[in-house]
Amino acid sequence: MRKSQKNQILSVVGLLDKAHGAFRKAMETGNADGALTLMEQCQDSAIQIGGMIESTEGEGFATVGLLENYCELLYQTYEIIRQRQPVNEGKVYKSLRRELIRIENSVKNDIPVRASVLFLPYKASMWDSLESIWKAADADPDCDAYVVPIPYFDKNPDGSFSRMHYEGEQYPDYVPVISWETYDLAAERPDVIYIHNPYDQCNHVTSVHPRFYARELKNFTDQLVYIPYFILNEVDPDNQKAVDNMKHFCFVPGTLYADRVVVQSENMRQIYINEFIKAAREMGLSGEYVDRKVLEKKFLGLGSPKIDKVLSARKEDYI
């Protein structure tokens, strides 16, 4: 099961817990019809998440059995209330909560999570900036890694788009490429998205397809990661003159919208953080954009995959 699906199920379980409290209050105030409606809604929600679990884990999965027990308890209680028989609302509440706790624990502990990691290169010649990370993700048995080369456009002097380029057929044979026209970002909602073009609309010469601008991708993943496709000459963070020659790389849409930015060295990391803060302040941004503690977690000096072919095979390095 995908992490996003598991979180969705746990969110529904949390809503069921709140519904139990509302049910108890309805019964205590004599609102039998309201209690019945709440129980119907709980039943529908339980059936919905049971279907989600069966679709990924198969019939007979442990959590599904617990949900069936929960639904049976709901049905029995529903019938007692419908027939206007006496109900010990406190006892029913405790019984429902006990079943729900079992369900929640099973969701957390019994359902394995598969990570979905999406790589969005645009120029085949720049694939080396992502390849070693893709290899690590692809080798992980608990991870599904997808490579979706995206198109890019030449730009006219007025900023409008001219010719479109697509290089999906130029990748190595061992890289399984998926068409950008068939991969549905909204439906798939990958856990992590990797990009190596940070410019969005800000490049005067070319532009990736606007569908894949960093600001758009941010809406379809829990973690957007930007890794530069280039390697810069190493610069001393205290050498401001040298820093000024490369600081324009530090504050671009990719670094602005990404949750993580992986750069080539610790010195480069400090430069990115320093210059990002300066540029953000000049633009009037505040909060997380100028909070050094936040940015220390956002910018990572792990090295460039272009020169270090294998960062690590550990899942925590790419998720």
C-alpha positions as CSV (number, residue, x, y, z in Angstrom):
1,M,0.0,0.0,0.0
2,R,1.1,3.5,-0.7
3,K,2.0,5.8,2.2
4,S,-0.6,8.3,1.1
5,Q,-3.3,5.6,1.1
6,K,-2.3,4.4,4.6
7,N,-2.4,8.0,5.9
8,Q,-5.9,8.4,4.3
9,I,-7.1,5.3,6.1
10,L,-5.7,6.5,9.4
11,S,-7.4,9.8,8.9
12,V,-10.8,8.1,8.4
13,V,-10.2,6.0,11.6
14,G,-9.6,9.3,13.4
15,L,-12.9,10.6,12.1
16,L,-14.7,7.4,13.2
17,D,-13.4,8.0,16.7
18,K,-14.9,11.5,16.7
19,A,-18.2,10.1,15.3
20,H,-18.3,7.7,18.3
21,G,-18.2,10.6,20.6
22,A,-20.9,12.3,18.7
23,F,-23.0,9.1,18.8
24,R,-22.6,8.9,22.6
25,K,-23.7,12.5,23.0
26,A,-26.7,11.9,20.7
27,M,-27.8,8.9,22.8
28,E,-27.4,10.7,26.1
29,T,-29.6,13.5,24.8
30,G,-32.3,11.2,23.5
31,N,-31.5,11.9,19.8
32,A,-31.9,8.3,18.5
33,D,-32.4,9.4,14.9
34,G,-29.1,11.3,15.0
35,A,-27.4,8.3,16.5
36,L,-28.7,6.1,13.8
37,T,-27.4,8.4,11.1
38,L,-24.0,8.5,12.7
39,M,-23.9,4.8,12.8
40,E,-24.8,4.5,9.1
41,Q,-22.0,6.9,8.3
42,C,-19.5,4.9,10.4
43,Q,-20.6,1.7,8.6
44,D,-20.1,3.4,5.1
45,S,-16.7,4.6,6.1
46,A,-15.6,1.3,7.4
47,I,-16.8,-0.5,4.2
48,Q,-14.9,2.1,2.2
49,I,-11.5,1.6,3.9
50,G,-12.1,-2.1,3.9
51,G,-12.4,-2.0,0.2
52,M,-9.2,0.1,-0.1
53,I,-7.3,-2.4,2.0
54,E,-8.6,-5.4,0.0
55,S,-7.6,-3.8,-3.2
56,T,-3.9,-3.6,-2.2
57,E,-3.5,-6.4,0.4
58,G,-6.1,-8.9,-0.8
59,E,-9.2,-10.6,0.6
60,G,-8.9,-12.1,4.1
61,F,-6.3,-9.6,5.2
62,A,-6.2,-9.2,9.0
63,T,-7.4,-5.6,9.1
64,V,-10.4,-6.4,6.9
65,G,-11.5,-9.0,9.4
66,L,-11.3,-6.5,12.2
67,L,-13.4,-4.1,10.2
68,E,-16.0,-6.8,9.6
69,N,-16.2,-7.3,13.4
70,Y,-16.6,-3.5,13.8
71,C,-19.3,-3.4,11.2
72,E,-21.1,-6.3,12.9
73,L,-21.0,-4.4,16.2
74,L,-22.4,-1.3,14.5
75,Y,-25.2,-3.4,12.9
76,Q,-26.2,-5.0,16.2
77,T,-26.3,-1.7,18.0
78,Y,-28.1,0.0,15.1
79,E,-30.9,-2.6,15.3
80,I,-31.3,-2.2,19.0
81,I,-31.6,1.5,18.7
82,R,-33.9,1.3,15.7
83,Q,-36.2,-1.0,17.7
84,R,-36.2,1.6,20.5
85,Q,-34.8,-0.9,23.0
86,P,-32.7,0.3,26.0
87,V,-29.0,1.0,25.2
88,N,-26.1,1.5,27.6
89,E,-24.5,4.2,25.5
90,G,-21.3,4.2,27.7
91,K,-20.8,0.5,27.2
92,V,-21.5,0.7,23.4
93,Y,-19.0,3.6,23.1
94,K,-16.3,1.6,24.9
95,S,-16.9,-1.4,22.7
96,L,-16.8,0.6,19.5
97,R,-13.6,2.3,20.7
98,R,-12.0,-1.0,21.5
99,E,-12.7,-2.3,18.1
100,L,-11.4,0.9,16.5
101,I,-8.2,0.8,18.5
102,R,-7.6,-2.8,17.1
103,I,-8.2,-1.5,13.6
104,E,-5.9,1.4,14.0
105,N,-3.1,-0.8,15.4
106,S,-3.5,-3.2,12.5
107,V,-3.4,-0.5,9.9
108,K,-0.2,0.9,11.5
109,N,1.6,-2.5,12.1
110,D,0.2,-5.0,9.6
111,I,-0.1,-3.1,6.4
112,P,3.3,-2.7,4.7
113,V,4.0,0.6,2.9
114,R,5.5,0.8,-0.6
115,A,7.1,4.1,-1.4
116,S,6.5,5.7,-4.8
117,V,9.4,7.8,-6.1
118,L,9.1,9.8,-9.4
119,F,12.0,11.1,-11.4
120,L,11.3,13.9,-13.9
121,P,14.4,14.5,-16.0
122,Y,14.1,16.7,-19.1
123,K,17.3,16.4,-21.0
124,A,18.8,12.9,-21.4
125,S,22.3,14.3,-21.2
126,M,21.6,15.4,-17.7
127,W,20.2,12.1,-16.5
128,D,23.5,11.4,-14.7
129,S,22.4,14.0,-12.0
130,L,19.6,11.6,-11.0
131,E,20.7,8.2,-12.1
132,S,22.5,6.9,-8.9
133,I,19.5,7.9,-6.8
134,W,17.1,6.2,-9.2
135,K,19.2,3.0,-9.1
136,A,19.1,3.0,-5.3
137,A,15.3,3.5,-5.3
138,D,14.8,0.9,-8.1
139,A,16.8,-1.6,-6.1
140,D,14.7,-1.2,-3.0
141,P,12.1,-4.0,-2.8
142,D,9.7,-1.7,-0.9
143,C,9.9,1.1,-3.4
144,D,8.4,1.8,-6.9
145,A,10.6,4.1,-8.9
146,Y,9.3,5.8,-12.1
147,V,11.2,7.7,-14.7
148,V,9.1,10.1,-16.7
149,P,11.1,12.3,-19.0
150,I,9.3,15.6,-19.5
151,P,9.2,17.9,-22.6
152,Y,10.8,21.3,-22.8
153,F,10.4,24.3,-25.1
154,D,12.7,26.7,-26.8
155,K,11.7,30.3,-26.0
156,N,11.1,33.2,-28.4
157,P,12.6,36.6,-27.5
158,D,9.2,37.7,-26.2
159,G,9.2,34.7,-23.8
160,S,6.6,32.7,-25.7
161,F,7.2,29.1,-26.4
162,S,8.4,27.8,-29.8
163,R,9.6,24.3,-30.6
164,M,9.0,21.5,-28.2
165,H,11.6,18.9,-27.4
166,Y,11.1,15.4,-26.0
167,E,14.1,13.1,-25.3
168,G,12.4,10.1,-23.8
169,E,13.8,7.8,-26.4
170,Q,17.4,8.8,-25.6
171,Y,17.7,7.2,-22.2
172,P,19.8,4.0,-21.5
173,D,18.0,0.8,-22.4
174,Y,18.1,-0.3,-18.7
175,V,16.0,2.7,-17.7
176,P,12.2,2.0,-18.1
177,V,10.8,5.2,-19.3
178,I,7.1,6.2,-18.9
179,S,5.4,8.6,-21.2
180,W,4.7,12.0,-19.6
181,E,1.3,12.0,-21.5
182,T,0.1,8.8,-19.7
183,Y,1.5,9.3,-16.2
184,D,-1.2,10.9,-14.0
185,L,0.3,13.0,-11.3
186,A,-3.0,13.6,-9.5
187,A,-3.9,10.0,-9.5
188,E,-0.5,8.6,-8.6
189,R,0.5,11.3,-6.2
190,P,4.1,10.0,-5.6
191,D,5.6,10.2,-2.2
192,V,8.7,11.9,-3.6
193,I,9.4,13.7,-6.8
194,Y,12.9,14.4,-8.0
195,I,13.7,17.3,-10.5
196,H,16.9,18.7,-11.8
197,N,15.6,21.8,-13.6
198,P,14.8,24.5,-11.1
199,Y,13.9,27.4,-13.3
200,D,10.2,27.1,-14.1
201,Q,9.3,30.3,-16.1
202,C,12.5,32.1,-15.2
203,N,14.8,30.7,-17.9
204,H,14.9,33.1,-20.9
205,V,16.1,30.4,-23.3
206,T,14.1,27.3,-22.5
207,S,11.3,26.1,-20.3
208,V,10.1,22.7,-19.2
209,H,6.4,22.1,-19.8
210,P,4.5,24.3,-17.4
211,R,2.7,21.3,-16.1
212,F,6.0,20.3,-14.5
213,Y,7.0,23.6,-12.9
214,A,8.2,23.2,-9.4
215,R,5.3,25.2,-8.0
216,E,2.8,22.8,-9.7
217,L,4.6,19.6,-8.7
218,K,4.5,20.8,-5.0
219,N,0.7,20.1,-5.2
220,F,1.2,16.4,-6.0
221,T,3.7,15.1,-3.5
222,D,4.7,15.1,0.1
223,Q,8.4,15.8,-0.8
224,L,9.8,17.6,-3.8
225,V,13.5,17.2,-4.1
226,Y,15.7,19.3,-6.4
227,I,19.2,18.2,-7.4
228,P,21.2,20.6,-9.7
229,Y,22.1,19.1,-13.1
230,F,25.4,21.0,-12.9
231,I,28.5,21.1,-10.8
232,L,30.0,24.4,-9.7
233,N,33.6,25.2,-8.9
234,E,34.0,25.0,-5.1
235,V,33.8,28.4,-3.4
236,D,34.7,29.5,0.1
237,P,31.5,30.8,1.7
238,D,33.5,33.7,3.1
239,N,34.7,34.8,-0.3
240,Q,31.7,37.0,-1.1
241,K,33.1,38.1,-4.5
242,A,33.2,34.5,-5.7
243,V,29.9,33.8,-4.1
244,D,28.3,36.7,-6.0
245,N,29.3,35.0,-9.3
246,M,27.1,32.0,-8.5
247,K,24.4,33.2,-6.1
248,H,21.8,33.4,-8.8
249,F,21.6,29.5,-8.6
250,C,20.6,29.7,-4.9
251,F,17.2,31.4,-5.2
252,V,15.1,30.0,-8.1
253,P,11.7,28.3,-8.2
254,G,13.3,24.9,-7.6
255,T,15.0,25.9,-4.4
256,L,12.0,28.0,-3.3
257,Y,9.4,25.2,-3.7
258,A,11.5,22.1,-3.0
259,D,11.3,20.4,0.4
260,R,14.9,19.3,0.0
261,V,17.7,20.6,-2.1
262,V,20.8,18.4,-2.5
263,V,24.0,20.2,-3.4
264,Q,27.5,19.1,-4.0
265,S,29.3,19.9,-0.7
266,E,28.9,21.3,2.8
267,N,30.5,24.6,1.7
268,M,28.0,24.9,-1.2
269,R,25.2,24.1,1.2
270,Q,26.2,27.1,3.5
271,I,26.4,29.4,0.4
272,Y,22.9,28.3,-0.7
273,I,21.4,28.9,2.7
274,N,23.1,32.3,3.1
275,E,22.1,33.6,-0.3
276,F,18.6,32.1,-0.1
277,I,18.0,34.0,3.1
278,K,19.3,37.2,1.6
279,A,17.2,36.9,-1.6
280,A,14.1,35.9,0.4
281,R,14.4,39.0,2.6
282,E,14.9,41.2,-0.4
283,M,11.6,39.8,-1.7
284,G,9.8,40.5,1.6
285,L,9.4,36.9,2.5
286,S,9.4,35.8,6.1
287,G,8.9,32.7,8.3
288,E,10.3,29.5,7.0
289,Y,12.0,31.3,4.0
290,V,14.4,33.1,6.3
291,D,14.5,30.7,9.2
292,R,18.0,29.2,9.2
293,K,17.0,26.2,11.3
294,V,14.4,25.3,8.7
295,L,16.8,25.9,5.8
296,E,19.5,23.8,7.5
297,K,17.1,20.8,7.0
298,K,16.0,21.9,3.6
299,F,19.5,22.2,2.0
300,L,21.7,19.0,2.2
301,G,25.3,18.9,1.2
302,L,25.3,15.2,0.3
303,G,27.3,15.5,-2.9
304,S,26.4,15.4,-6.6
305,P,25.3,12.1,-8.2
306,K,27.2,13.3,-11.2
307,I,30.5,12.7,-9.5
308,D,29.5,10.3,-6.7
309,K,27.5,7.6,-8.6
310,V,26.1,6.0,-5.5
311,L,25.0,8.3,-2.7
312,S,23.6,5.4,-0.7
313,A,21.2,2.5,-1.1
314,R,19.6,3.4,2.2
315,K,15.9,4.4,1.8
316,E,16.3,7.4,4.1
317,D,18.6,9.0,1.5
318,Y,16.0,9.3,-1.1
319,I,12.7,9.4,0.9
